[in-house]
């Protein structure tokens, strides 16, 4: 049996404050995401927190990579970092979090 890479997920929470700046970010986002095998899963501008502290009001975004290594390479990519200047200028970012897609342990 071979170990296959464990998928990794990125969860972001942000509030769009300048739609034009954020739109410039969105236009360049997807080609760079795909370069690393990333897949956009969903976003929600009005998520419901069923228990615990709610994230900052705004947008929750979820996307997936084939592995943690590819997720980290995407984030460190110079093209992505340059593009993210538009995100920084057009949003109030609460977090971008890497979540490893580990399987639950069985007893």
C-alpha positions as CSV (number, residue, x, y, z in Angstrom):
1,X,0.0,0.0,0.0
2,X,1.4,3.4,-1.0
3,X,0.8,6.6,1.0
4,X,-1.0,9.1,-1.2
5,X,-0.8,12.8,-0.3
6,X,-3.3,14.1,2.1
7,X,-5.4,16.9,0.6
8,X,-5.2,20.4,2.2
9,X,-7.9,23.0,2.5
10,X,-7.6,26.8,2.7
11,X,-10.3,28.6,4.7
12,X,-10.3,32.4,4.4
13,X,-12.5,35.0,6.2
14,X,-12.5,38.5,4.9
15,X,-14.7,41.6,4.5
16,X,-14.6,43.2,1.0
17,X,-14.1,47.0,1.5
18,X,-13.1,48.0,-2.0
19,X,-14.9,46.0,-4.7
20,X,-12.7,47.2,-7.5
21,X,-9.5,46.2,-5.8
22,X,-11.0,42.8,-4.8
23,X,-12.2,42.2,-8.4
24,X,-8.7,42.7,-9.7
25,X,-7.6,40.0,-7.2
26,X,-10.3,37.7,-8.2
27,X,-9.4,38.0,-11.9
28,X,-5.9,36.8,-11.3
29,X,-6.6,34.3,-8.5
30,X,-7.9,31.3,-10.5
31,X,-5.1,30.8,-12.9
32,X,-2.5,30.8,-10.1
33,X,-4.8,28.4,-8.0
34,X,-5.0,26.0,-10.9
35,X,-1.2,26.1,-11.3
36,X,-0.9,24.2,-8.0
37,X,-3.8,21.8,-8.6
38,X,-6.1,24.0,-6.4
39,X,-9.8,23.7,-6.6
40,X,-12.3,26.4,-5.6
41,X,-15.0,24.8,-3.5
42,X,-17.3,27.5,-2.3
43,X,-17.8,30.8,-0.6
44,X,-20.6,32.3,1.5
45,X,-21.2,35.9,2.3
46,X,-23.7,35.1,5.1
47,X,-22.5,31.9,6.8
48,X,-24.4,30.6,9.8
49,X,-22.4,29.8,13.0
50,X,-24.4,27.1,14.8
51,X,-22.3,27.1,17.9
52,X,-19.3,29.1,19.3
53,X,-17.9,32.4,18.2
54,X,-18.8,33.6,14.7
55,X,-16.1,34.7,12.4
56,X,-15.9,38.3,11.4
57,X,-18.9,39.3,9.3
58,X,-18.0,39.0,5.6
59,X,-17.0,36.2,3.2
60,X,-15.9,32.7,4.1
61,X,-14.0,31.0,1.2
62,X,-13.0,27.4,1.0
63,X,-10.7,25.8,-1.6
64,X,-8.7,22.6,-1.8
65,X,-5.2,21.5,-2.9
66,X,-4.0,17.9,-3.6
67,X,-1.4,18.3,-0.7
68,X,-0.2,20.6,2.0
69,X,3.1,21.1,0.1
70,X,1.2,22.4,-3.0
71,X,-0.9,24.7,-0.8
72,X,2.2,26.2,0.8
73,X,3.8,26.6,-2.6
74,X,0.7,28.4,-3.9
75,X,0.7,30.8,-1.0
76,X,4.5,31.5,-1.4
77,X,4.3,31.9,-5.2
78,X,5.7,35.3,-6.1
79,X,2.9,35.8,-8.6
80,X,0.3,35.1,-5.9
81,X,2.0,37.3,-3.4
82,X,2.1,40.2,-5.9
83,X,-1.6,39.6,-6.8
84,X,-2.6,39.5,-3.1
85,X,-1.7,43.2,-2.8
86,X,-5.1,43.8,-4.4
87,X,-6.7,41.6,-1.8
88,X,-4.9,43.4,1.0
89,X,-6.0,46.8,-0.4
90,X,-9.6,45.7,-1.0
91,X,-10.4,43.7,2.1
92,X,-10.2,43.5,5.9
93,X,-8.7,40.0,6.3
94,X,-9.5,38.0,9.5
95,X,-7.6,34.9,8.5
96,X,-6.3,32.5,5.8
97,X,-6.0,29.1,7.5
98,X,-4.5,25.9,6.2
99,X,-6.4,22.7,7.2
100,X,-4.9,19.3,6.6
101,X,-7.5,16.8,5.3
102,X,-6.5,14.0,7.8
103,X,-8.7,11.0,8.1
104,X,-10.4,10.5,11.5
105,X,-8.6,7.9,13.7
106,X,-10.5,4.7,14.3
107,X,-10.4,2.9,17.6
